[in-house]
């Protein structure tokens, strides 16, 4: 696996995700996740583990989507755990991630809720 830039602040992960996704680098995107990370995607399903996350992003990125940086909401940090989130540009729902500080001081995603749209009543 190539040597990737590490996220030294929780907020760095979103920037690195956009850069690597736009480069079509599914392995680079997966490197932002812990080995046993859980991602709530595709909608209504869970993708568990870095290998499964890489396989999912290989499929998604094969279509050449473009991702735009989103302005992050304030990060909440408690010890080695942090909550990062961004409001989607369309103003519906939210994106949220739980990230954990690694032994080298970098951060990786543990839980990822990339799309949450509140149910309509």
Biopython code that builds the backbone (N, CA, C, O; Angstrom):
import numpy as np
from Bio.PDB.StructureBuilder import StructureBuilder

atoms = [
    (1, "UNK", "N", (0.857, -1.176, 0.000)),
    (1, "UNK", "CA", (0.000, 0.000, 0.000)),
    (1, "UNK", "C", (0.899, 1.234, 0.000)),
    (1, "UNK", "O", (1.859, 1.293, 0.768)),
    (2, "UNK", "N", (0.605, 2.215, -0.846)),
    (2, "UNK", "CA", (1.439, 3.424, -0.866)),
    (2, "UNK", "C", (1.354, 4.173, 0.456)),
    (2, "UNK", "O", (0.427, 3.977, 1.242)),
    (3, "UNK", "N", (2.322, 5.018, 0.681)),
    (3, "UNK", "CA", (2.321, 5.848, 1.901)),
    (3, "UNK", "C", (1.420, 7.051, 1.650)),
    (3, "UNK", "O", (1.698, 7.883, 0.787)),
    (4, "UNK", "N", (0.344, 7.127, 2.413)),
    (4, "UNK", "CA", (-0.615, 8.219, 2.267)),
    (4, "UNK", "C", (-0.395, 9.268, 3.344)),
    (4, "UNK", "O", (0.066, 8.962, 4.444)),
    (5, "UNK", "N", (-0.734, 10.516, 3.013)),
    (5, "UNK", "CA", (-0.752, 11.578, 4.015)),
    (5, "UNK", "C", (-1.712, 11.176, 5.119)),
    (5, "UNK", "O", (-2.813, 10.695, 4.850)),
    (6, "UNK", "N", (-1.295, 11.372, 6.358)),
    (6, "UNK", "CA", (-2.139, 11.027, 7.496)),
    (6, "UNK", "C", (-2.936, 12.241, 7.954)),
    (6, "UNK", "O", (-2.490, 13.383, 7.840)),
    (7, "UNK", "N", (-4.115, 11.966, 8.471)),
    (7, "UNK", "CA", (-4.961, 13.024, 9.026)),
    (7, "UNK", "C", (-4.471, 13.299, 10.446)),
    (7, "UNK", "O", (-4.701, 12.494, 11.349)),
    (8, "UNK", "N", (-3.802, 14.424, 10.644)),
    (8, "UNK", "CA", (-3.267, 14.741, 11.969)),
    (8, "UNK", "C", (-4.266, 15.537, 12.811)),
    (8, "UNK", "O", (-4.040, 15.771, 13.998)),
    (9, "UNK", "N", (-5.364, 15.949, 12.191)),
    (9, "UNK", "CA", (-6.499, 16.562, 12.905)),
    (9, "UNK", "C", (-7.745, 15.860, 12.382)),
    (9, "UNK", "O", (-7.776, 15.459, 11.219)),
    (10, "UNK", "N", (-8.763, 15.704, 13.206)),
    (10, "UNK", "CA", (-9.981, 15.044, 12.714)),
    (10, "UNK", "C", (-10.530, 15.695, 11.446)),
    (10, "UNK", "O", (-11.034, 15.005, 10.561)),
    (11, "UNK", "N", (-10.433, 17.014, 11.359)),
    (11, "UNK", "CA", (-10.980, 17.744, 10.209)),
    (11, "UNK", "C", (-10.234, 17.436, 8.912)),
    (11, "UNK", "O", (-10.775, 17.648, 7.827)),
    (12, "UNK", "N", (-9.000, 16.938, 9.008)),
    (12, "UNK", "CA", (-8.220, 16.625, 7.804)),
    (12, "UNK", "C", (-8.844, 15.493, 6.999)),
    (12, "UNK", "O", (-8.657, 15.425, 5.785)),
    (13, "UNK", "N", (-9.580, 14.606, 7.656)),
    (13, "UNK", "CA", (-10.109, 13.429, 6.967)),
    (13, "UNK", "C", (-11.047, 13.833, 5.837)),
    (13, "UNK", "O", (-10.992, 13.247, 4.756)),
    (14, "UNK", "N", (-11.903, 14.819, 6.066)),
    (14, "UNK", "CA", (-12.839, 15.233, 5.022)),
    (14, "UNK", "C", (-12.090, 15.753, 3.800)),
    (14, "UNK", "O", (-12.439, 15.416, 2.669)),
    (15, "UNK", "N", (-11.063, 16.571, 4.019)),
    (15, "UNK", "CA", (-10.268, 17.101, 2.890)),
    (15, "UNK", "C", (-9.586, 15.960, 2.134)),
    (15, "UNK", "O", (-9.609, 15.925, 0.904)),
    (16, "UNK", "N", (-8.982, 15.029, 2.871)),
    (16, "UNK", "CA", (-8.296, 13.910, 2.228)),
    (16, "UNK", "C", (-9.282, 13.017, 1.478)),
    (16, "UNK", "O", (-8.968, 12.496, 0.408)),
    (17, "UNK", "N", (-10.474, 12.846, 2.046)),
    (17, "UNK", "CA", (-11.509, 12.058, 1.371)),
    (17, "UNK", "C", (-11.846, 12.680, 0.016)),
    (17, "UNK", "O", (-11.900, 11.974, -0.991)),
    (18, "UNK", "N", (-12.071, 13.991, -0.017)),
    (18, "UNK", "CA", (-12.425, 14.673, -1.270)),
    (18, "UNK", "C", (-11.282, 14.543, -2.273)),
    (18, "UNK", "O", (-11.517, 14.227, -3.439)),
    (19, "UNK", "N", (-10.039, 14.785, -1.828)),
    (19, "UNK", "CA", (-8.889, 14.704, -2.737)),
    (19, "UNK", "C", (-8.754, 13.306, -3.334)),
    (19, "UNK", "O", (-8.578, 13.159, -4.543)),
    (20, "UNK", "N", (-8.835, 12.281, -2.485)),
    (20, "UNK", "CA", (-8.629, 10.908, -2.956)),
    (20, "UNK", "C", (-9.800, 10.414, -3.796)),
    (20, "UNK", "O", (-9.599, 9.696, -4.775)),
    (21, "UNK", "N", (-11.017, 10.791, -3.424)),
    (21, "UNK", "CA", (-12.185, 10.396, -4.219)),
    (21, "UNK", "C", (-12.107, 11.001, -5.611)),
    (21, "UNK", "O", (-12.345, 10.316, -6.605)),
    (22, "UNK", "N", (-11.775, 12.284, -5.682)),
    (22, "UNK", "CA", (-11.701, 12.954, -6.979)),
    (22, "UNK", "C", (-10.553, 12.430, -7.828)),
    (22, "UNK", "O", (-10.565, 12.588, -9.049)),
    (23, "UNK", "N", (-9.556, 11.806, -7.194)),
    (23, "UNK", "CA", (-8.454, 11.180, -7.928)),
    (23, "UNK", "C", (-8.794, 9.740, -8.316)),
    (23, "UNK", "O", (-8.002, 9.078, -8.987)),
    (24, "UNK", "N", (-9.979, 9.246, -7.894)),
    (24, "UNK", "CA", (-10.379, 7.876, -8.199)),
    (24, "UNK", "C", (-9.625, 6.837, -7.398)),
    (24, "UNK", "O", (-9.517, 5.689, -7.829)),
    (25, "UNK", "N", (-9.098, 7.214, -6.235)),
    (25, "UNK", "CA", (-8.242, 6.345, -5.420)),
    (25, "UNK", "C", (-9.041, 5.675, -4.295)),
    (25, "UNK", "O", (-9.075, 6.168, -3.167)),
    (26, "UNK", "N", (-9.688, 4.538, -4.622)),
    (26, "UNK", "CA", (-10.507, 3.828, -3.631)),
    (26, "UNK", "C", (-9.658, 3.315, -2.472)),
    (26, "UNK", "O", (-10.105, 3.341, -1.326)),
    (27, "UNK", "N", (-8.441, 2.849, -2.750)),
    (27, "UNK", "CA", (-7.577, 2.370, -1.668)),
    (27, "UNK", "C", (-7.195, 3.523, -0.744)),
    (27, "UNK", "O", (-7.097, 3.344, 0.470)),
    (28, "UNK", "N", (-6.979, 4.708, -1.321)),
    (28, "UNK", "CA", (-6.661, 5.882, -0.515)),
    (28, "UNK", "C", (-7.824, 6.303, 0.357)),
    (28, "UNK", "O", (-7.629, 6.713, 1.501)),
    (29, "UNK", "N", (-9.041, 6.204, -0.176)),
    (29, "UNK", "CA", (-10.223, 6.503, 0.629)),
    (29, "UNK", "C", (-10.318, 5.492, 1.769)),
    (29, "UNK", "O", (-10.531, 5.874, 2.920)),
    (30, "UNK", "N", (-10.161, 4.203, 1.455)),
    (30, "UNK", "CA", (-10.261, 3.157, 2.488)),
    (30, "UNK", "C", (-9.194, 3.317, 3.569)),
    (30, "UNK", "O", (-9.410, 2.929, 4.717)),
    (31, "UNK", "N", (-8.039, 3.890, 3.205)),
    (31, "UNK", "CA", (-6.962, 4.092, 4.185)),
    (31, "UNK", "C", (-7.342, 5.117, 5.247)),
    (31, "UNK", "O", (-6.647, 5.247, 6.254)),
    (32, "UNK", "N", (-8.436, 5.847, 5.037)),
    (32, "UNK", "CA", (-8.910, 6.822, 6.031)),
    (32, "UNK", "C", (-9.764, 6.160, 7.111)),
    (32, "UNK", "O", (-10.210, 6.829, 8.043)),
    (33, "UNK", "N", (-9.990, 4.865, 6.993)),
    (33, "UNK", "CA", (-10.858, 4.126, 7.911)),
    (33, "UNK", "C", (-10.052, 3.125, 8.730)),
    (33, "UNK", "O", (-9.062, 2.571, 8.252)),
    (34, "UNK", "N", (-10.486, 2.900, 9.971)),
    (34, "UNK", "CA", (-9.901, 1.833, 10.775)),
    (34, "UNK", "C", (-10.218, 0.491, 10.122)),
    (34, "UNK", "O", (-11.147, 0.378, 9.322)),
    (35, "UNK", "N", (-9.430, -0.521, 10.477)),
    (35, "UNK", "CA", (-9.578, -1.859, 9.899)),
    (35, "UNK", "C", (-11.001, -2.411, 10.036)),
    (35, "UNK", "O", (-11.501, -3.063, 9.119)),
    (36, "UNK", "N", (-11.651, -2.156, 11.168)),
    (36, "UNK", "CA", (-12.996, -2.690, 11.429)),
    (36, "UNK", "C", (-14.073, -1.605, 11.391)),
    (36, "UNK", "O", (-15.116, -1.744, 12.029)),
    (37, "UNK", "N", (-13.827, -0.544, 10.656)),
    (37, "UNK", "CA", (-14.780, 0.570, 10.588)),
    (37, "UNK", "C", (-16.127, 0.118, 10.034)),
    (37, "UNK", "O", (-16.224, -0.877, 9.315)),
    (38, "UNK", "N", (-17.157, 0.874, 10.387)),
    (38, "UNK", "CA", (-18.511, 0.606, 9.906)),
    (38, "UNK", "C", (-19.022, 1.859, 9.193)),
    (38, "UNK", "O", (-18.960, 2.970, 9.721)),
    (39, "UNK", "N", (-19.524, 1.645, 7.988)),
    (39, "UNK", "CA", (-20.043, 2.736, 7.174)),
    (39, "UNK", "C", (-21.507, 2.450, 6.862)),
    (39, "UNK", "O", (-21.838, 1.364, 6.385)),
    (40, "UNK", "N", (-22.381, 3.408, 7.124)),
    (40, "UNK", "CA", (-23.812, 3.259, 6.849)),
    (40, "UNK", "C", (-24.084, 3.648, 5.399)),
    (40, "UNK", "O", (-24.677, 4.691, 5.123)),
    (41, "UNK", "N", (-23.644, 2.795, 4.484)),
    (41, "UNK", "CA", (-23.814, 3.044, 3.057)),
    (41, "UNK", "C", (-23.565, 1.738, 2.326)),
    (41, "UNK", "O", (-22.678, 0.987, 2.734)),
    (42, "UNK", "N", (-24.305, 1.427, 1.262)),
    (42, "UNK", "CA", (-25.373, 2.203, 0.645)),
    (42, "UNK", "C", (-26.562, 2.404, 1.580)),
    (42, "UNK", "O", (-26.688, 1.705, 2.585)),
    (43, "UNK", "N", (-27.444, 3.370, 1.245)),
    (43, "UNK", "CA", (-28.577, 3.682, 2.120)),
    (43, "UNK", "C", (-29.334, 2.419, 2.537)),
    (43, "UNK", "O", (-29.709, 1.587, 1.710)),
    (44, "UNK", "N", (-29.543, 2.310, 3.843)),
    (44, "UNK", "CA", (-30.255, 1.164, 4.399)),
    (44, "UNK", "C", (-29.386, -0.054, 4.643)),
    (44, "UNK", "O", (-29.881, -1.082, 5.104)),
    (45, "UNK", "N", (-28.089, 0.043, 4.340)),
    (45, "UNK", "CA", (-27.171, -1.081, 4.527)),
    (45, "UNK", "C", (-25.940, -0.618, 5.299)),
    (45, "UNK", "O", (-25.700, 0.578, 5.466)),
    (46, "UNK", "N", (-25.157, -1.610, 5.772)),
    (46, "UNK", "CA", (-23.879, -1.331, 6.427)),
    (46, "UNK", "C", (-22.761, -1.957, 5.619)),
    (46, "UNK", "O", (-22.906, -3.066, 5.104)),
    (47, "UNK", "N", (-21.653, -1.257, 5.505)),
    (47, "UNK", "CA", (-20.437, -1.795, 4.914)),
    (47, "UNK", "C", (-19.426, -1.860, 6.056)),
    (47, "UNK", "O", (-19.099, -0.840, 6.663)),
    (48, "UNK", "N", (-18.934, -3.066, 6.345)),
    (48, "UNK", "CA", (-18.104, -3.281, 7.528)),
    (48, "UNK", "C", (-16.699, -3.718, 7.125)),
    (48, "UNK", "O", (-16.525, -4.673, 6.369)),
    (49, "UNK", "N", (-15.708, -3.008, 7.638)),
    (49, "UNK", "CA", (-14.309, -3.353, 7.415)),
    (49, "UNK", "C", (-13.683, -2.577, 6.269)),
    (49, "UNK", "O", (-14.345, -2.240, 5.287)),
    (50, "UNK", "N", (-12.392, -2.302, 6.416)),
    (50, "UNK", "CA", (-11.669, -1.502, 5.419)),
    (50, "UNK", "C", (-11.705, -2.136, 4.034)),
    (50, "UNK", "O", (-11.850, -1.427, 3.038)),
    (51, "UNK", "N", (-11.576, -3.465, 3.952)),
    (51, "UNK", "CA", (-11.582, -4.121, 2.641)),
    (51, "UNK", "C", (-12.928, -3.944, 1.942)),
    (51, "UNK", "O", (-12.975, -3.665, 0.744)),
    (52, "UNK", "N", (-14.023, -4.104, 2.690)),
    (52, "UNK", "CA", (-15.356, -3.926, 2.109)),
    (52, "UNK", "C", (-15.585, -2.465, 1.723)),
    (52, "UNK", "O", (-16.220, -2.180, 0.708)),
    (53, "UNK", "N", (-15.069, -1.547, 2.528)),
    (53, "UNK", "CA", (-15.191, -0.115, 2.221)),
    (53, "UNK", "C", (-14.420, 0.205, 0.945)),
    (53, "UNK", "O", (-14.898, 0.963, 0.102)),
    (54, "UNK", "N", (-13.225, -0.373, 0.800)),
    (54, "UNK", "CA", (-12.450, -0.159, -0.434)),
    (54, "UNK", "C", (-13.222, -0.690, -1.641)),
    (54, "UNK", "O", (-13.304, -0.011, -2.665)),
    (55, "UNK", "N", (-13.790, -1.892, -1.535)),
    (55, "UNK", "CA", (-14.545, -2.485, -2.648)),
    (55, "UNK", "C", (-15.755, -1.618, -3.011)),
    (55, "UNK", "O", (-16.060, -1.428, -4.188)),
    (56, "UNK", "N", (-16.434, -1.101, -1.999)),
    (56, "UNK", "CA", (-17.578, -0.217, -2.246)),
    (56, "UNK", "C", (-17.129, 1.033, -2.999)),
    (56, "UNK", "O", (-17.766, 1.431, -3.974)),
    (57, "UNK", "N", (-16.036, 1.653, -2.552)),
    (57, "UNK", "CA", (-15.578, 2.886, -3.211)),
    (57, "UNK", "C", (-15.029, 2.627, -4.603)),
    (57, "UNK", "O", (-15.081, 3.509, -5.460)),
    (58, "UNK", "N", (-14.500, 1.418, -4.844)),
    (58, "UNK", "CA", (-14.082, 1.093, -6.213)),
    (58, "UNK", "C", (-15.280, 1.171, -7.148)),
    (58, "UNK", "O", (-15.171, 1.693, -8.257)),
    (59, "UNK", "N", (-16.437, 0.648, -6.700)),
    (59, "UNK", "CA", (-17.660, 0.699, -7.518)),
    (59, "UNK", "C", (-18.144, 2.136, -7.677)),
    (59, "UNK", "O", (-18.461, 2.566, -8.786)),
    (60, "UNK", "N", (-18.203, 2.878, -6.574)),
    (60, "UNK", "CA", (-18.705, 4.259, -6.611)),
    (60, "UNK", "C", (-17.815, 5.124, -7.499)),
    (60, "UNK", "O", (-18.315, 5.881, -8.330)),
    (61, "UNK", "N", (-16.506, 5.015, -7.327)),
    (61, "UNK", "CA", (-15.582, 5.893, -8.046)),
    (61, "UNK", "C", (-15.426, 5.504, -9.511)),
    (61, "UNK", "O", (-14.924, 6.297, -10.308)),
    (62, "UNK", "N", (-15.848, 4.298, -9.878)),
    (62, "UNK", "CA", (-15.779, 3.874, -11.285)),
    (62, "UNK", "C", (-16.634, 4.778, -12.173)),
    (62, "UNK", "O", (-16.385, 4.890, -13.374)),
    (63, "UNK", "N", (-17.630, 5.415, -11.586)),
    (63, "UNK", "CA", (-18.505, 6.316, -12.345)),
    (63, "UNK", "C", (-17.959, 7.739, -12.435)),
    (63, "UNK", "O", (-18.588, 8.603, -13.047)),
    (64, "UNK", "N", (-16.802, 7.993, -11.835)),
    (64, "UNK", "CA", (-16.167, 9.306, -11.932)),
    (64, "UNK", "C", (-16.907, 10.446, -11.267)),
    (64, "UNK", "O", (-16.939, 11.548, -11.815)),
    (65, "UNK", "N", (-17.522, 10.216, -10.074)),
    (65, "UNK", "CA", (-18.217, 11.341, -9.433)),
    (65, "UNK", "C", (-17.224, 12.405, -8.978)),
    (65, "UNK", "O", (-16.054, 12.110, -8.734)),
    (66, "UNK", "N", (-17.698, 13.639, -8.866)),
    (66, "UNK", "CA", (-16.868, 14.733, -8.345)),
    (66, "UNK", "C", (-17.422, 15.138, -6.992)),
    (66, "UNK", "O", (-18.628, 15.324, -6.830)),
    (67, "UNK", "N", (-16.528, 15.273, -6.022)),
    (67, "UNK", "CA", (-16.911, 15.676, -4.675)),
    (67, "UNK", "C", (-16.408, 17.081, -4.414)),
    (67, "UNK", "O", (-15.277, 17.419, -4.766)),
    (68, "UNK", "N", (-17.236, 17.889, -3.807)),
    (68, "UNK", "CA", (-16.869, 19.252, -3.451)),
    (68, "UNK", "C", (-16.656, 19.310, -1.940)),
    (68, "UNK", "O", (-17.400, 18.683, -1.187)),
    (69, "UNK", "N", (-15.649, 20.055, -1.494)),
    (69, "UNK", "CA", (-15.468, 20.205, -0.046)),
    (69, "UNK", "C", (-16.689, 20.871, 0.573)),
    (69, "UNK", "O", (-17.267, 21.794, -0.001)),
    (70, "UNK", "N", (-17.069, 20.392, 1.745)),
    (70, "UNK", "CA", (-18.177, 20.989, 2.496)),
    (70, "UNK", "C", (-17.617, 21.601, 3.765)),
    (70, "UNK", "O", (-16.698, 21.057, 4.378)),
    (71, "UNK", "N", (-18.173, 22.727, 4.152)),
    (71, "UNK", "CA", (-17.703, 23.428, 5.348)),
    (71, "UNK", "C", (-18.050, 22.586, 6.576)),
    (71, "UNK", "O", (-19.226, 22.322, 6.822)),
    (72, "UNK", "N", (-17.043, 22.156, 7.356)),
    (72, "UNK", "CA", (-17.348, 21.307, 8.511)),
    (72, "UNK", "C", (-18.021, 22.084, 9.637)),
    (72, "UNK", "O", (-17.791, 23.277, 9.830)),
    (73, "UNK", "N", (-18.854, 21.365, 10.363)),
    (73, "UNK", "CA", (-19.395, 21.890, 11.613)),
    (73, "UNK", "C", (-18.304, 21.736, 12.670)),
    (73, "UNK", "O", (-17.357, 20.982, 12.447)),
    (74, "UNK", "N", (-18.398, 22.423, 13.818)),
    (74, "UNK", "CA", (-17.356, 22.294, 14.831)),
    (74, "UNK", "C", (-17.162, 20.831, 15.257)),
    (74, "UNK", "O", (-18.127, 20.099, 15.473)),
    (75, "UNK", "N", (-15.902, 20.431, 15.372)),
    (75, "UNK", "CA", (-15.568, 19.076, 15.800)),
    (75, "UNK", "C", (-15.708, 18.971, 17.311)),
    (75, "UNK", "O", (-15.289, 19.863, 18.049)),
    (76, "UNK", "N", (-16.306, 17.865, 17.765)),
    (76, "UNK", "CA", (-16.393, 17.574, 19.197)),
    (76, "UNK", "C", (-15.350, 16.524, 19.520)),
    (76, "UNK", "O", (-15.334, 15.453, 18.913)),
    (77, "UNK", "N", (-14.466, 16.824, 20.486)),
    (77, "UNK", "CA", (-13.393, 15.890, 20.845)),
    (77, "UNK", "C", (-13.482, 15.553, 22.320)),
    (77, "UNK", "O", (-13.639, 16.434, 23.165)),
    (78, "UNK", "N", (-13.381, 14.256, 22.620)),
    (78, "UNK", "CA", (-13.291, 13.772, 23.991)),
    (78, "UNK", "C", (-12.177, 12.740, 24.015)),
    (78, "UNK", "O", (-12.355, 11.612, 23.556)),
    (79, "UNK", "N", (-11.029, 13.130, 24.551)),
    (79, "UNK", "CA", (-9.890, 12.207, 24.577)),
    (79, "UNK", "C", (-9.461, 11.823, 23.179)),
    (79, "UNK", "O", (-9.093, 12.676, 22.371)),
    (80, "UNK", "N", (-9.512, 10.510, 22.897)),
    (80, "UNK", "CA", (-9.069, 9.998, 21.598)),
    (80, "UNK", "C", (-10.219, 9.760, 20.623)),
    (80, "UNK", "O", (-10.029, 9.135, 19.580)),
    (81, "UNK", "N", (-11.404, 10.255, 20.956)),
    (81, "UNK", "CA", (-12.573, 10.092, 20.090)),
    (81, "UNK", "C", (-13.067, 11.482, 19.679)),
    (81, "UNK", "O", (-13.070, 12.417, 20.480)),
    (82, "UNK", "N", (-13.481, 11.595, 18.424)),
    (82, "UNK", "CA", (-14.018, 12.878, 17.954)),
    (82, "UNK", "C", (-15.211, 12.615, 17.038)),
    (82, "UNK", "O", (-15.312, 11.572, 16.392)),
    (83, "UNK", "N", (-16.108, 13.600, 17.007)),
    (83, "UNK", "CA", (-17.259, 13.578, 16.105)),
    (83, "UNK", "C", (-17.075, 14.703, 15.107)),
    (83, "UNK", "O", (-16.979, 15.871, 15.482)),
    (84, "UNK", "N", (-17.026, 14.344, 13.826)),
    (84, "UNK", "CA", (-16.947, 15.346, 12.767)),
    (84, "UNK", "C", (-18.242, 15.278, 11.965)),
    (84, "UNK", "O", (-18.863, 14.221, 11.858)),
    (85, "UNK", "N", (-18.638, 16.405, 11.409)),
    (85, "UNK", "CA", (-19.870, 16.425, 10.621)),
    (85, "UNK", "C", (-19.843, 17.591, 9.648)),
    (85, "UNK", "O", (-19.154, 18.592, 9.845)),
    (86, "UNK", "N", (-20.620, 17.418, 8.591)),
    (86, "UNK", "CA", (-20.788, 18.481, 7.600)),
    (86, "UNK", "C", (-22.245, 18.501, 7.170)),
    (86, "UNK", "O", (-22.876, 17.450, 7.059)),
    (87, "UNK", "N", (-22.781, 19.687, 6.930)),
    (87, "UNK", "CA", (-24.121, 19.762, 6.354)),
    (87, "UNK", "C", (-23.989, 19.696, 4.831)),
    (87, "UNK", "O", (-23.197, 20.448, 4.263)),
    (88, "UNK", "N", (-24.732, 18.828, 4.155)),
    (88, "UNK", "CA", (-24.674, 18.782, 2.696)),
    (88, "UNK", "C", (-25.079, 20.122, 2.088)),
    (88, "UNK", "O", (-25.869, 20.868, 2.666)),
    (89, "UNK", "N", (-24.532, 20.410, 0.926)),
    (89, "UNK", "CA", (-24.818, 21.688, 0.262)),
    (89, "UNK", "C", (-26.302, 21.882, -0.022)),
    (89, "UNK", "O", (-26.778, 23.016, -0.068)),
    (90, "UNK", "N", (-27.048, 20.775, -0.216)),
    (90, "UNK", "CA", (-28.474, 20.922, -0.512)),
    (90, "UNK", "C", (-29.304, 21.210, 0.740)),
    (90, "UNK", "O", (-30.511, 21.432, 0.651)),
    (91, "UNK", "N", (-28.644, 21.204, 1.921)),
    (91, "UNK", "CA", (-29.317, 21.590, 3.149)),
    (91, "UNK", "C", (-30.204, 20.522, 3.756)),
    (91, "UNK", "O", (-30.893, 20.786, 4.743)),
    (92, "UNK", "N", (-30.207, 19.319, 3.191)),
    (92, "UNK", "CA", (-31.032, 18.256, 3.750)),
    (92, "UNK", "C", (-30.164, 17.283, 4.532)),
    (92, "UNK", "O", (-29.086, 16.903, 4.076)),
    (93, "UNK", "N", (-30.631, 16.882, 5.708)),
    (93, "UNK", "CA", (-29.926, 15.875, 6.476)),
    (93, "UNK", "C", (-28.578, 16.337, 6.977)),
    (93, "UNK", "O", (-28.361, 17.524, 7.222)),
    (94, "UNK", "N", (-27.668, 15.379, 7.125)),
    (94, "UNK", "CA", (-26.332, 15.667, 7.646)),
    (94, "UNK", "C", (-25.416, 14.501, 7.333)),
    (94, "UNK", "O", (-25.873, 13.411, 6.990)),
    (95, "UNK", "N", (-24.124, 14.740, 7.455)),
    (95, "UNK", "CA", (-23.108, 13.685, 7.369)),
    (95, "UNK", "C", (-22.351, 13.726, 8.692)),
    (95, "UNK", "O", (-22.017, 14.804, 9.182)),
    (96, "UNK", "N", (-22.082, 12.571, 9.266)),
    (96, "UNK", "CA", (-21.379, 12.543, 10.554)),
    (96, "UNK", "C", (-20.434, 11.352, 10.599)),
    (96, "UNK", "O", (-20.727, 10.280, 10.070)),
    (97, "UNK", "N", (-19.289, 11.567, 11.245)),
    (97, "UNK", "CA", (-18.293, 10.520, 11.393)),
    (97, "UNK", "C", (-17.741, 10.540, 12.815)),
    (97, "UNK", "O", (-17.515, 11.601, 13.396)),
    (98, "UNK", "N", (-17.531, 9.349, 13.360)),
    (98, "UNK", "CA", (-16.794, 9.202, 14.612)),
    (98, "UNK", "C", (-15.395, 8.777, 14.213)),
    (98, "UNK", "O", (-15.214, 7.791, 13.499)),
    (99, "UNK", "N", (-14.403, 9.529, 14.678)),
    (99, "UNK", "CA", (-13.012, 9.230, 14.351)),
    (99, "UNK", "C", (-12.242, 8.976, 15.637)),
    (99, "UNK", "O", (-12.609, 9.467, 16.704)),
    (100, "UNK", "N", (-11.158, 8.194, 15.519)),
    (100, "UNK", "CA", (-10.383, 7.839, 16.705)),
    (100, "UNK", "C", (-8.910, 8.133, 16.447)),
    (100, "UNK", "O", (-8.374, 7.865, 15.372)),
    (101, "UNK", "N", (-8.272, 8.701, 17.486)),
    (101, "UNK", "CA", (-6.838, 8.975, 17.408)),
    (101, "UNK", "C", (-6.084, 7.646, 17.465)),
    (101, "UNK", "O", (-6.376, 6.782, 18.292)),
    (102, "UNK", "N", (-5.114, 7.506, 16.570)),
    (102, "UNK", "CA", (-4.297, 6.297, 16.498)),
    (102, "UNK", "C", (-3.038, 6.476, 17.356)),
    (102, "UNK", "O", (-2.754, 7.575, 17.833)),
    (103, "UNK", "N", (-2.295, 5.393, 17.543)),
    (103, "UNK", "CA", (-1.110, 5.446, 18.406)),
    (103, "UNK", "C", (-0.052, 6.424, 17.892)),
    (103, "UNK", "O", (0.757, 6.922, 18.674)),
    (104, "UNK", "N", (-0.049, 6.705, 16.570)),
    (104, "UNK", "CA", (0.931, 7.654, 16.017)),
    (104, "UNK", "C", (0.418, 9.093, 16.026)),
    (104, "UNK", "O", (1.081, 9.992, 15.510)),
    (105, "UNK", "N", (-0.764, 9.312, 16.616)),
    (105, "UNK", "CA", (-1.317, 10.661, 16.701)),
    (105, "UNK", "C", (-2.231, 11.030, 15.546)),
    (105, "UNK", "O", (-2.895, 12.065, 15.590)),
    (106, "UNK", "N", (-2.275, 10.197, 14.514)),
    (106, "UNK", "CA", (-3.174, 10.478, 13.390)),
    (106, "UNK", "C", (-4.590, 10.024, 13.746)),
    (106, "UNK", "O", (-4.807, 9.370, 14.767)),
    (107, "UNK", "N", (-5.546, 10.380, 12.890)),
    (107, "UNK", "CA", (-6.958, 10.058, 13.116)),
    (107, "UNK", "C", (-7.480, 9.224, 11.964)),
    (107, "UNK", "O", (-7.105, 9.438, 10.812)),
    (108, "UNK", "N", (-8.360, 8.257, 12.282)),
    (108, "UNK", "CA", (-9.037, 7.443, 11.273)),
    (108, "UNK", "C", (-10.519, 7.357, 11.609)),
    (108, "UNK", "O", (-10.916, 7.453, 12.770)),
    (109, "UNK", "N", (-11.322, 7.174, 10.577)),
    (109, "UNK", "CA", (-12.763, 7.014, 10.779)),
    (109, "UNK", "C", (-13.053, 5.634, 11.361)),
    (109, "UNK", "O", (-12.502, 4.624, 10.925)),
    (110, "UNK", "N", (-13.932, 5.623, 12.356)),
    (110, "UNK", "CA", (-14.402, 4.397, 12.985)),
    (110, "UNK", "C", (-15.840, 4.115, 12.554)),
    (110, "UNK", "O", (-16.188, 2.983, 12.218)),
    (111, "UNK", "N", (-16.672, 5.163, 12.570)),
    (111, "UNK", "CA", (-18.072, 5.081, 12.156)),
    (111, "UNK", "C", (-18.339, 6.199, 11.158)),
    (111, "UNK", "O", (-17.911, 7.335, 11.361)),
    (112, "UNK", "N", (-19.048, 5.875, 10.081)),
    (112, "UNK", "CA", (-19.309, 6.875, 9.045)),
    (112, "UNK", "C", (-20.769, 6.809, 8.627)),
    (112, "UNK", "O", (-21.247, 5.779, 8.150)),
    (113, "UNK", "N", (-21.462, 7.908, 8.810)),
    (113, "UNK", "CA", (-22.852, 8.062, 8.366)),
    (113, "UNK", "C", (-22.807, 9.122, 7.265)),
    (113, "UNK", "O", (-23.050, 10.298, 7.536)),
    (114, "UNK", "N", (-22.494, 8.715, 6.003)),
    (114, "UNK", "CA", (-22.290, 9.711, 4.953)),
    (114, "UNK", "C", (-23.562, 10.404, 4.494)),
    (114, "UNK", "O", (-23.502, 11.506, 3.948)),
    (115, "UNK", "N", (-24.704, 9.779, 4.705)),
    (115, "UNK", "CA", (-25.962, 10.404, 4.306)),
    (115, "UNK", "C", (-26.994, 10.097, 5.360)),
    (115, "UNK", "O", (-27.242, 8.933, 5.676)),
    (116, "UNK", "N", (-27.586, 11.115, 5.896)),
    (116, "UNK", "CA", (-28.727, 10.922, 6.793)),
    (116, "UNK", "C", (-29.782, 11.930, 6.420)),
    (116, "UNK", "O", (-29.581, 13.136, 6.557)),
    (117, "UNK", "N", (-30.884, 11.443, 5.959)),
    (117, "UNK", "CA", (-32.000, 12.321, 5.615)),
    (117, "UNK", "C", (-33.124, 11.983, 6.580)),
    (117, "UNK", "O", (-33.590, 10.845, 6.621)),
    (118, "UNK", "N", (-33.562, 12.972, 7.361)),
    (118, "UNK", "CA", (-34.640, 12.691, 8.306)),
    (118, "UNK", "C", (-35.878, 12.181, 7.563)),
    (118, "UNK", "O", (-36.180, 12.636, 6.460)),
    (119, "UNK", "N", (-36.586, 11.239, 8.173)),
    (119, "UNK", "CA", (-37.801, 10.739, 7.524)),
    (119, "UNK", "C", (-38.839, 11.847, 7.398)),
    (119, "UNK", "O", (-38.962, 12.705, 8.273)),
    (120, "UNK", "N", (-39.570, 11.814, 6.317)),
    (120, "UNK", "CA", (-40.642, 12.801, 6.141)),
    (120, "UNK", "C", (-41.892, 12.275, 6.848)),
    (120, "UNK", "O", (-42.158, 11.074, 6.883)),
    (121, "UNK", "N", (-42.628, 13.196, 7.395)),
    (121, "UNK", "CA", (-43.824, 12.781, 8.145)),
    (121, "UNK", "C", (-45.045, 12.938, 7.290)),
    (121, "UNK", "O", (-46.154, 12.643, 7.737)),
]
sb = StructureBuilder()
sb.init_structure("model")
sb.init_model(0)
sb.init_chain("A")
sb.init_seg("    ")
for serial, (resi, resn, name, xyz) in enumerate(atoms, 1):
    if name == "N":
        sb.init_residue(resn, " ", resi, " ")
    sb.init_atom(name, np.array(xyz, "f"), 0.0, 1.0, " ", f" {name:<3s}", serial, name[0])
structure = sb.get_structure()
